[in-house]
Amino acid sequence: MSFLTIDQDRCKRDGICVAECPLGLIEIKGEDAFPSPIGPAQELCITCGHCVAVCPHGALSLTSMKSDNCAPFRNNMLPGPEQLELYLKSRRSIRVYKDKPVPRAELTQVIDWAGYAPSGHNAQPVHWLVIEDTAEVRRLTQMVADWMDFMLKDNPAMAKAYHMDLVKMAWERGQDRILRGAPHLIIAHAPKDYPPALPACTIAVTYLELAAYALGLGACWAGYFNAAATFFPPLISALDLPAGHGSFGSMMIGYPKFTYHRIPFRNTPRIMWR
Ligand SMILES: Cc1cc2nc3c(=O)[nH]c(=O)nc-3n(C[C@H](O)[C@H](O)[C@H](O)COP(=O)(O)O)c2cc1C
């Protein structure tokens, strides 16, 4: 049986799947023919599911993606542009959290949504490490503070350029400007030797932040943490990622303590038109 199947009772032979396949792997061989995969289609298919998603008749399925199992969707189910504009512009990095853990089901849900981020060739290289245990988040924060100590001695100009002196002093006063007292930390990791790992993780973590906001959670990129997780051997060992993997994006997550009432300005876009 082919990895691509056509329900001949539903198919209208409109050629939409042929036009849509990003790799040109589907053809209709004659006037009375139904769509079929071209020769090497199975090896080349990236399982992006566009052929399944675009068919208005639910006629096309892949072995791993039956049309009837894919959630139905219509454009009129989407929020309008005004709502989306407000949603995108009102998202904020959350740095003050309630002292309340997030149930695992909610953390799983934001990660599930983040899985819909685009990735080159639909390779979906992102893996997730969730530091669910708040005490462990605090232990790892101490390791980032240790890394800052090391950096302030080893490369003071760079460390000061990133305000590590101030962040470290705050940490010693009991103020956490590293992970902001967040109850949880989510780390996107992927094989270090896979060049598209960085953009894939960056985009997935961006989706994660947007998903968190939509679900009433708050999140913030953990830039200091991720740098330490990339360069500081004790933290790299503590994370114990799969062999060959690196951390490409980390996010604090919890329930936001405050809400926002205004949208701050951003720079006017710098655009060149040609
Ligand atoms: C890659 C990256 C790393 C960041 N690292 C940190 C961080 O370590 N700590 C922090 O408080 N905010 C961090 N931020 C959040 C930015 O400061 C924030 O996005 C920016 O000030 C704009 O605010 P907004 O996200 O609320 O619009 C980071 C953002 C990005 C994109």
The ligand as an SDF file (V2000), in Angstrom:
LIG
                    3D

 31 33  0  0  0  0  0  0  0  0999 V2000
   17.2060   36.0560   23.3290 C   0  0  0  0  0  0  0  0  0  0  0  0
   16.6090   36.8410   24.4850 C   0  0  0  0  0  0  0  0  0  0  0  0
   17.1860   36.7410   25.7420 C   0  0  0  0  0  0  0  0  0  0  0  0
   16.6240   37.3980   26.8230 C   0  0  0  0  0  0  0  0  0  0  0  0
   17.1340   37.2050   28.0630 N   0  0  0  0  0  0  0  0  0  0  0  0
   16.5500   37.7820   29.1270 C   0  0  0  0  0  0  0  0  0  0  0  0
   17.0530   37.5320   30.4450 C   0  0  0  0  0  0  0  0  0  0  0  0
   18.0230   36.8030   30.6540 O   0  0  0  0  0  0  0  0  0  0  0  0
   16.4260   38.1260   31.4890 N   0  0  0  0  0  0  0  0  0  0  0  0
   15.3480   38.9460   31.3240 C   0  0  0  0  0  0  0  0  0  0  0  0
   14.7990   39.4470   32.3000 O   0  0  0  0  0  0  0  0  0  0  0  0
   14.8340   39.1960   30.0750 N   0  0  0  0  0  0  0  0  0  0  0  0
   15.4100   38.6230   28.9930 C   0  0  0  0  0  0  0  0  0  0  0  0
   14.8900   38.8500   27.7300 N   0  0  0  0  0  0  0  0  0  0  0  0
   13.6870   39.6520   27.5700 C   0  0  0  0  0  0  0  0  0  0  0  0
   13.9320   41.0170   26.9000 C   0  0  0  0  0  0  0  0  0  0  0  0
   14.5940   41.8730   27.8070 O   0  0  0  0  0  0  0  0  0  0  0  0
   12.5600   41.5790   26.4800 C   0  0  0  0  0  0  0  0  0  0  0  0
   12.0520   40.7830   25.4420 O   0  0  0  0  0  0  0  0  0  0  0  0
   12.6310   43.0220   26.0030 C   0  0  0  0  0  0  0  0  0  0  0  0
   13.0250   43.8850   27.0300 O   0  0  0  0  0  0  0  0  0  0  0  0
   11.2830   43.5070   25.4800 C   0  0  0  0  0  0  0  0  0  0  0  0
   10.2510   43.3820   26.4620 O   0  0  0  0  0  0  0  0  0  0  0  0
    8.9310   42.5250   26.1670 P   0  0  0  0  0  0  0  0  0  0  0  0
    9.3830   41.1070   25.8740 O   0  0  0  0  0  0  0  0  0  0  0  0
    8.1150   42.6000   27.4090 O   0  0  0  0  0  0  0  0  0  0  0  0
    8.2590   43.1170   24.9770 O   0  0  0  0  0  0  0  0  0  0  0  0
   15.4680   38.2140   26.6400 C   0  0  0  0  0  0  0  0  0  0  0  0
   14.8940   38.3070   25.3660 C   0  0  0  0  0  0  0  0  0  0  0  0
   15.4430   37.6190   24.3020 C   0  0  0  0  0  0  0  0  0  0  0  0
   14.7660   37.6850   22.9490 C   0  0  0  0  0  0  0  0  0  0  0  0
  1  2  1  0
  2  3  1  0
  2 30  2  0
  3  4  2  0
  4  5  1  0
  4 28  1  0
  5  6  2  0
  6  7  1  0
  6 13  1  0
  7  8  2  0
  7  9  1  0
  9 10  1  0
 10 11  2  0
 10 12  1  0
 12 13  2  0
 13 14  1  0
 14 15  1  0
 14 28  1  0
 15 16  1  0
 16 17  1  0
 16 18  1  0
 18 19  1  0
 18 20  1  0
 20 21  1  0
 20 22  1  0
 22 23  1  0
 23 24  1  0
 24 25  2  0
 24 26  1  0
 24 27  1  0
 28 29  2  0
 29 30  1  0
 30 31  1  0
M  END
$$$$
